[in-house]
Amino acid sequence: WEIISCMDKPLICAVNKYDRFLAAKTAMETLMTSGVKLDHAAYPNNPDPEKDLLSTARKLYAGLQRQMRTKYGLKQQNGLFTPKTAEEIKAEVAATFNP
């Protein structure tokens, strides 16, 4: 609804609740982005790039990792992302301005 409120003349179509797929698509992309079971032998992969879910999941996971480390300023410890200390942030800022 937030997006629709930003539009001048939104075109809205009704879709039967049981014909929707967006929630399932969102759940699937969330699992793929999480990196869960990326190393499992049964993860779907295919030489056809349009059907290669493993490659897509790896790219989504790498993007999440990059965002967490850069944009959100977190660090990874023991498989978990945690906030950086004030000292770590200060050191990074100093290195940026005094290379």
Secondary structure, 3 states (H helix, E strand, C coil): CHHHHCCCCCCCCCCCHHHCCHHHHHHHHHHHHHCCCCCCCCCCCCCCHHHCHHHHHHHHHHHHHHHHHCCCCEEEECCEEEECCHHHHHHHHHHHHCC
